[in-house]
């Protein structure tokens, strides 16, 4: 069984906890790909979205626009790419402000990373400063577009610094890139609040896209408090009251069009965060690798470490086996800013 099939079964709950941990142990000691690498090459953003901590001047101060240098990129490549199952470029900041994206993608592809994704607000692509087709030619598998409105008024209000005309230009560039590279996938990440819920009604979401540039995945995320932000309305009542005409309608249309939809059911709106048990927490701790110009995976990860050498030094394989046979642990609250209670349809 490959790790894709294993993880799919593990997430579905069809594998007992002990077998999940034993499987993870086997992947670790055999040198198989098992890590998700989440990479911010630059600590900056060109927008000040109201629901994002980038809207808080104090939250932006420590970042100071730090960028990964060539030596740092090579160190990250050697440390993680050979064990990466997925490389996610852009997590907490805007990656298109980094000039070397094609090189990062090409190096990851040369190292055999099976899936490479880029999360962006798309502004640099719309302006022609980043060539999406070039990124796809370099090996990009998925573009994740963060957008929080479908009308000019709401889009520009919630995403200060963004221009609706540029969003329309972006959808044309996406269509062009997908025509040239049919394997390129588009994921749309839409965070829903009381102000933009109406932009999901009728055909307001669907009218944005070119016929050959439609999303492959639509992800609808109820707003959550993610640190200090300009946005301060976290009442989800409007989302529940308008569910059928908005989230429910999007899910139905996605099913008709064969588009994957990741969204909460009506009864999940108030409980988007889920509990994470001991096994899930341990799997996440080992396989979730966040790297940036000022952060690399674990606090004690050293400059000479690789993913493999670090876990050998930390005796992680022994720890996993101990957990298999002596597993004890209480449920703990999941990080609600990253892990949400969704249904996938």
Secondary structure, DSSP 8 states (H G I E B T S, - for coil): --HHHHHHHHHHT-S-HHHHHHHHHHHHHTT---EEEEEESBS--S-EETTSGGG-HHHHHTTTT-B--HHHHHHHHHHHGGGEEEEEE-SSS-GGGSTTHHHHHHHHHHTT-SEEEEEE--HHHHTTSS-HHHHHHHT--EEEEE---SSHHHHHHHEET--HHHHHHHHHHHHHHHHH-TT-EEEEEEEE-TTTGGGGSTTTTGGGS-TTS--SEEEEEE----SS-S------HHHHHTTTTTHHHHHHHHHHHT-EEEE--GGGGGG-B-EE-HHHHHHHHHHEEEEETTEESSTT--TT--HHHHHHHTTHHHHHHHHHHH-----EE--TTT-B--EE-
